[in-house]
Amino acid sequence: MATELDVPVKIVATGEDLEINKAFRQLIKHDGSDLHLQVGKAPILRVKGSLRELQMDPIDDERMKQLLAPMMDKRSREIFDEDGGADFAHVVDYEGESWRFRVNMFTQLGSWGLVARKVERTIPSFDGLYLPPVMEELCKFHQGMILLAGVTGSGKSTTIASMLNWVNANYRKHVLTIEDPIEFVYTPDKCLINQREVGLDVKDFEIALKHAVRQDPDVMLVGEMRDAETFETAMHAAETGHLVFGTIHASTAPSCIGRILDLFPQDMHSALRSSMEFNMRAIIAQKLVPTIREDPKRVPIVEIMTFNPTVRKLIREEEDGKLVDAIRIGKDEGMQLFNDSLHGFIEDEFISRATAFEVSGNVEELKMILKGIDVKAAGIL
């Protein structure tokens, strides 16, 4: 249940400004991360991980369409009408500064709705995001694929942005991004950077990826690995000498292997395993967890599986069930499980034990770690 914010809000037009931008500005003012609009409810903000409702009248069906329709251009409206939903970027001015939002507009139970994610105006460093030191090492590869896994809202895009920004600050390379929509806009430092937005700059991911290999990139960002065609083309780019970053919806690093295989028919799995064995460099799974501090409000717990000889052997031999143990014995190489990350944040007094137990996938193991008991890996070789 959303709690109510103690700031009355009335959405009214200001000159040529869109009426709905008033709700977006409330999100910025309250340092929230997401805006939710649903027929029959007042606008709801996600602030520090919790939903909070603005003090205004519920929005009815007709009013919702009046508020949301002006946000869409011709292309977005055509996609919305055909598919029942559309993704696009939205920019709002607030106190002299421009803020970008990643918007998903959709229909549910026959009514229009919206969820918008605020994109931070600056790209944080690894330290600023409280990410482990190994992240820097993962940016030093010159070829292969690095995947960021997690659910929507887990901070994958921000982590990838920080990785690309590190490359931008340290190498003279050509970085090409293919996004739907573009979230972070990079300021070139040492790198040449081209950013292409699907729908605005190119028709779809498949065409963008086909063009990409002819555009002389060293580093590529492919948005979400949504289908077999996108993954296959991105993996081909990794095989042919590019460093490719991408995201995928999966709950843990080891489970990404099965998630990728599920995109393809069974008779292709052996070849896919071989391709991942030789070209995947790391899989990073991430979750955002609320803290007990005022700042930061949330921290990312991360699971890191790098593709050392043990991991590659297990994937080749279809022993995916042993990958968790491979991560355990690879801690000296920078690998870690979610419980290792949780343990570190508990020790540093960022998160509570109760919160850690709530999000841990293996509570008993976490309790053992907190007691100082070394959790051993089973024999996997």
C-alpha positions as CSV (number, residue, x, y, z in Angstrom):
1,M,0.0,0.0,0.0
2,A,1.4,3.4,-0.9
3,T,1.7,6.0,1.8
4,E,0.7,9.5,1.1
5,L,3.2,12.4,0.7
6,D,2.3,15.5,2.8
7,V,2.6,17.9,-0.2
8,P,-0.7,18.7,-2.0
9,V,-0.2,18.7,-5.7
10,K,-2.4,20.1,-8.5
11,I,-1.5,19.3,-12.1
12,V,-2.0,22.3,-14.2
13,A,-0.5,23.5,-17.5
14,T,2.3,26.1,-17.6
15,G,2.5,27.7,-21.0
16,E,3.6,25.1,-23.5
17,D,4.8,22.8,-20.7
18,L,3.0,19.4,-20.5
19,E,0.6,19.1,-17.6
20,I,2.0,15.8,-16.6
21,N,5.4,17.3,-16.0
22,K,4.1,18.6,-12.6
23,A,4.1,15.0,-11.4
24,F,7.6,14.4,-12.8
25,R,8.9,17.5,-10.9
26,Q,7.4,16.1,-7.7
27,L,9.5,13.0,-8.3
28,I,12.6,15.1,-8.7
29,K,11.8,17.2,-5.7
30,H,11.4,14.2,-3.4
31,D,14.5,12.5,-4.8
32,G,12.4,9.5,-6.0
33,S,13.3,6.9,-8.6
34,D,10.0,6.0,-10.3
35,L,6.7,7.6,-11.1
36,H,3.6,5.3,-11.4
37,L,0.3,6.4,-13.0
38,Q,-2.8,4.2,-12.8
39,V,-6.4,5.1,-13.5
40,G,-8.4,5.4,-10.3
41,K,-5.4,6.5,-8.2
42,A,-3.3,9.6,-7.6
43,P,0.2,9.6,-9.0
44,I,2.5,7.4,-6.9
45,L,6.3,7.9,-6.4
46,R,8.9,5.4,-5.4
47,V,11.1,7.1,-2.8
48,K,13.9,5.1,-1.2
49,G,12.4,1.9,-2.4
50,S,8.9,2.6,-1.0
51,L,5.7,3.7,-2.9
52,R,4.3,7.0,-1.7
53,E,1.1,8.6,-3.1
54,L,0.8,12.3,-3.9
55,Q,-2.0,14.3,-2.3
56,M,-4.3,14.9,-5.3
57,D,-7.5,13.5,-6.7
58,P,-7.5,10.1,-8.4
59,I,-7.0,10.3,-12.2
60,D,-10.0,9.0,-14.2
61,D,-9.8,7.3,-17.6
62,E,-10.4,10.4,-19.7
63,R,-8.1,12.6,-17.7
64,M,-5.3,9.9,-18.0
65,K,-5.5,10.0,-21.7
66,Q,-5.4,13.8,-21.7
67,L,-2.2,13.8,-19.6
68,L,-0.4,11.0,-21.4
69,A,-1.2,11.4,-25.1
70,P,0.8,14.6,-25.6
71,M,4.0,12.8,-24.3
72,M,4.0,10.5,-27.4
73,D,5.3,11.4,-30.8
74,K,3.8,9.9,-34.0
75,R,6.1,6.8,-33.9
76,S,5.5,6.1,-30.2
77,R,1.7,6.5,-30.6
78,E,1.7,4.0,-33.5
79,I,3.7,1.5,-31.5
80,F,1.4,2.1,-28.5
81,D,-1.8,1.6,-30.5
82,E,-0.4,-1.5,-32.2
83,D,1.4,-3.2,-29.3
84,G,-0.5,-1.9,-26.3
85,G,2.6,-0.2,-24.9
86,A,5.6,1.9,-25.9
87,D,9.0,2.8,-24.5
88,F,10.6,6.2,-25.0
89,A,12.6,8.9,-23.3
90,H,11.1,12.1,-21.7
91,V,12.9,15.2,-20.7
92,V,11.7,17.6,-18.0
93,D,13.2,20.9,-16.9
94,Y,13.4,21.5,-13.1
95,E,15.0,24.6,-11.5
96,G,17.1,25.3,-14.5
97,E,18.3,21.8,-15.2
98,S,17.1,19.1,-17.5
99,W,16.2,15.6,-16.3
100,R,15.8,12.5,-18.4
101,F,13.2,9.8,-17.8
102,R,12.9,6.3,-19.2
103,V,9.1,5.9,-19.8
104,N,7.0,2.8,-20.4
105,M,3.4,3.7,-21.3
106,F,1.0,0.7,-21.4
107,T,-2.6,-0.4,-21.2
108,Q,-3.9,-2.6,-18.4
109,L,-7.6,-3.7,-17.9
110,G,-8.3,-1.5,-20.9
111,S,-7.0,1.7,-19.3
112,W,-3.8,3.7,-20.0
113,G,-1.0,3.7,-17.4
114,L,2.6,4.8,-17.1
115,V,5.8,3.9,-15.2
116,A,8.8,6.3,-15.6
117,R,12.3,5.8,-14.2
118,K,14.4,8.9,-13.4
119,V,17.8,8.8,-15.0
120,E,20.5,10.4,-12.9
121,R,22.1,13.4,-14.5
122,T,25.6,12.4,-13.7
123,I,27.2,9.0,-14.1
124,P,28.6,7.8,-10.8
125,S,32.0,6.2,-10.4
126,F,32.4,2.6,-9.1
127,D,33.1,4.0,-5.6
128,G,30.1,6.3,-5.9
129,L,27.9,3.2,-6.6
130,Y,29.6,1.1,-3.9
131,L,30.6,-1.5,-6.4
132,P,33.5,-3.9,-5.8
133,P,37.0,-3.1,-7.1
134,V,36.9,-6.0,-9.7
135,M,34.5,-3.9,-11.8
136,E,37.5,-1.9,-13.0
137,E,39.3,-5.0,-14.1
138,L,36.3,-6.1,-16.1
139,C,36.5,-2.9,-18.2
140,K,40.0,-3.8,-19.4
141,F,39.0,-6.6,-21.7
142,H,39.5,-5.8,-25.4
143,Q,37.1,-8.5,-26.7
144,G,34.2,-10.6,-25.5
145,M,30.9,-10.1,-23.8
146,I,30.0,-8.8,-20.4
147,L,26.3,-9.2,-19.2
148,L,24.5,-7.4,-16.5
149,A,21.6,-9.4,-15.1
150,G,18.7,-8.4,-12.9
151,V,15.1,-7.4,-12.8
152,T,13.7,-4.1,-13.9
153,G,14.9,-1.4,-11.5
154,S,17.9,-3.2,-10.2
155,G,20.4,-0.6,-11.4
156,K,21.8,-2.5,-14.4
157,S,21.8,0.5,-16.7
158,T,23.6,2.7,-14.1
159,T,26.3,0.1,-13.5
160,I,26.9,-0.3,-17.3
161,A,27.0,3.4,-17.6
162,S,29.7,3.6,-15.0
163,M,31.7,0.9,-16.7
164,L,31.5,2.7,-20.1
165,N,32.4,6.0,-18.5
166,W,35.5,4.3,-17.0
167,V,36.5,3.2,-20.5
168,N,35.8,6.7,-21.7
169,A,38.2,8.1,-19.2
170,N,41.0,5.6,-19.7
171,Y,41.2,4.5,-23.3
172,R,41.2,6.0,-26.8
173,K,38.4,3.8,-28.3
174,H,35.2,4.1,-30.3
175,V,32.2,3.4,-28.1
176,L,28.9,2.7,-29.9
177,T,25.7,2.3,-27.9
178,I,22.4,0.9,-29.2
179,E,19.6,1.7,-26.8
180,D,15.8,1.8,-26.6
181,P,15.6,4.5,-25.4
182,I,18.9,6.3,-24.7
183,E,19.2,6.9,-20.9
184,F,22.6,8.3,-20.0
185,V,24.1,10.8,-22.5
186,Y,27.9,10.4,-22.4
187,T,30.3,13.3,-22.6
188,P,33.3,12.2,-24.7
189,D,36.6,12.2,-22.8
190,K,39.3,10.1,-24.4
191,C,36.8,8.0,-26.4
192,L,34.8,8.7,-29.6
193,I,31.2,8.0,-28.6
194,N,28.2,7.5,-30.8
195,Q,24.8,6.8,-29.3
196,R,21.9,5.4,-31.5
197,E,18.3,5.2,-30.3
198,V,16.1,2.6,-31.7
199,G,13.1,4.2,-33.4
200,L,14.8,7.6,-33.6
201,D,18.1,6.8,-35.3
202,V,17.5,3.3,-36.5
203,K,14.4,1.1,-37.1
204,D,15.2,-1.8,-34.7
205,F,18.0,-3.6,-32.8
206,E,18.7,-6.1,-35.5
207,I,19.3,-3.5,-38.2
208,A,21.4,-1.4,-35.7
209,L,23.6,-4.4,-34.9
210,K,24.1,-5.3,-38.5
211,H,25.2,-1.7,-39.2
212,A,27.4,-1.6,-36.0
213,V,30.0,-4.0,-37.2
214,R,30.7,-1.7,-40.2
215,Q,31.0,1.4,-38.0
216,D,34.4,0.4,-36.5
217,P,33.5,0.2,-32.9
218,D,35.9,-1.1,-30.2
219,V,33.2,-1.2,-27.5
220,M,29.5,-1.7,-28.0
221,L,26.5,-1.4,-25.7
222,V,23.5,-3.4,-26.8
223,G,20.4,-2.7,-24.7
224,E,18.5,-5.7,-23.4
225,M,19.1,-9.3,-24.8
226,R,15.4,-9.7,-25.6
227,D,15.5,-12.4,-28.3
228,A,17.6,-14.9,-30.1
229,E,18.5,-12.6,-33.0
230,T,19.8,-9.9,-30.7
231,F,21.9,-12.2,-28.6
232,E,23.2,-14.1,-31.6
233,T,24.3,-10.9,-33.4
234,A,25.8,-9.5,-30.3
235,M,27.8,-12.7,-29.6
236,H,29.0,-12.6,-33.2
237,A,30.3,-9.0,-32.6
238,A,32.1,-10.4,-29.5
239,E,33.6,-13.2,-31.5
240,T,35.0,-10.8,-34.1
241,G,37.0,-8.6,-31.8
242,H,34.6,-6.2,-30.0
243,L,33.9,-5.8,-26.3
244,V,30.1,-6.0,-26.0
245,F,28.1,-5.0,-23.0
246,G,24.4,-6.0,-22.6
247,T,21.7,-6.6,-20.1
248,I,19.4,-9.6,-19.5
249,H,16.5,-10.4,-17.1
250,A,17.8,-13.1,-14.8
251,S,17.9,-13.4,-11.0
252,T,21.4,-14.7,-10.5
253,A,24.7,-14.9,-12.5
254,P,24.6,-18.8,-13.0
255,S,20.9,-18.7,-14.0
256,C,21.8,-16.5,-17.0
257,I,23.2,-19.5,-18.8
258,G,19.8,-21.2,-18.8
259,R,18.1,-17.9,-19.6
260,I,20.2,-17.5,-22.7
261,L,19.7,-21.1,-23.8
262,D,15.9,-20.7,-23.4
263,L,16.0,-18.1,-26.3
264,F,17.1,-20.9,-28.7
265,P,15.9,-24.3,-29.9
266,Q,17.5,-27.3,-28.2
267,D,19.5,-28.3,-31.2
268,M,21.5,-25.1,-30.9
269,H,22.4,-25.4,-27.3
270,S,25.7,-27.2,-27.8
271,A,27.0,-24.6,-30.2
272,L,25.8,-21.8,-27.8
273,R,27.6,-23.3,-24.9
274,S,30.8,-23.4,-27.0
275,S,30.4,-19.8,-28.0
276,M,29.8,-18.7,-24.4
277,E,32.8,-20.7,-23.2
278,F,35.1,-18.8,-25.5
279,N,33.6,-15.4,-25.7
280,M,31.8,-14.6,-22.4
281,R,34.1,-12.7,-20.0
282,A,31.8,-12.1,-17.0
283,I,28.2,-12.1,-15.8
284,I,27.2,-9.6,-13.1
285,A,23.9,-10.0,-11.4
286,Q,22.6,-7.1,-9.3
287,K,19.8,-6.1,-6.9
288,L,19.2,-2.8,-5.2
289,V,18.7,-3.0,-1.4
290,P,17.5,-0.2,1.0
291,T,20.0,1.0,3.5
292,I,19.8,2.1,7.1
293,R,21.5,5.4,6.2
294,E,20.2,8.6,4.9
295,D,22.8,8.5,2.1
296,P,23.0,6.4,0.1
297,K,19.3,5.4,0.2
298,R,20.0,2.1,-1.6
299,V,23.1,0.0,-2.5
300,P,23.7,-2.6,-5.1
301,I,24.4,-6.1,-4.0
302,V,26.2,-7.9,-6.8
303,E,27.0,-11.4,-7.8
304,I,30.0,-11.8,-10.1
305,M,30.9,-14.8,-12.2
306,T,34.0,-14.4,-14.3
307,F,34.8,-17.0,-17.0
308,N,37.9,-18.6,-15.6
309,P,38.9,-22.2,-16.8
310,T,36.7,-23.8,-14.2
311,V,33.5,-21.9,-15.2
312,R,34.2,-22.5,-18.9
313,K,34.6,-26.2,-18.3
314,L,31.4,-26.5,-16.3
315,I,29.4,-24.6,-19.0
316,R,31.0,-26.8,-21.8
317,E,30.1,-30.0,-19.9
318,E,26.5,-28.7,-19.0
319,E,27.3,-28.7,-15.3
320,D,25.5,-25.5,-14.6
321,G,24.4,-26.6,-11.2
322,K,28.0,-26.4,-10.0
323,L,28.6,-22.8,-11.0
324,V,27.7,-21.5,-7.5
325,D,30.6,-23.6,-6.1
326,A,32.8,-22.3,-8.9
327,I,32.1,-18.8,-7.8
328,R,32.9,-19.7,-4.2
329,I,36.3,-21.1,-5.0
330,G,37.0,-18.1,-7.4
331,K,36.8,-15.4,-4.7
332,D,40.5,-14.7,-5.0
333,E,39.8,-13.8,-8.7
334,G,37.2,-11.2,-7.7
335,M,34.1,-13.5,-7.9
336,Q,31.4,-13.3,-5.3
337,L,27.9,-14.5,-4.5
338,F,25.0,-12.3,-3.4
339,N,25.6,-13.4,0.2
340,D,29.2,-12.2,0.1
341,S,28.0,-8.8,-1.0
342,L,25.3,-8.7,1.7
343,H,27.9,-9.7,4.3
344,G,30.1,-6.8,3.4
345,F,27.3,-4.3,3.6
346,I,26.2,-5.6,6.9
347,E,29.7,-5.4,8.3
348,D,30.1,-1.8,7.0
349,E,26.7,-0.9,8.6
350,F,25.0,0.0,5.4
351,I,22.1,-2.5,5.6
352,S,20.3,-4.3,8.4
353,R,20.4,-8.0,9.0
354,A,16.7,-8.2,8.7
355,T,16.8,-6.6,5.2
356,A,19.7,-8.9,4.2
357,F,17.8,-12.0,5.3
358,E,14.8,-10.8,3.4
359,V,16.6,-10.5,0.1
360,S,19.1,-13.4,0.4
361,G,18.5,-16.5,-1.7
362,N,20.2,-18.6,1.0
363,V,19.5,-17.3,4.5
364,E,21.1,-20.2,6.3
365,E,24.4,-19.8,4.4
366,L,24.3,-16.0,5.2
367,K,23.9,-16.7,8.9
368,M,26.9,-19.0,8.8
369,I,29.0,-16.4,7.0
370,L,28.0,-13.8,9.7
371,K,29.1,-16.2,12.4
372,G,32.5,-16.5,10.7
373,I,32.0,-20.0,9.4
374,D,33.7,-20.6,6.1
375,V,31.3,-22.0,3.6
376,K,33.2,-24.5,1.6
377,A,32.6,-25.4,-2.1
378,A,31.8,-28.9,-3.0
379,G,34.1,-30.9,-5.2
380,I,33.4,-29.7,-8.8
381,L,36.5,-30.7,-10.8
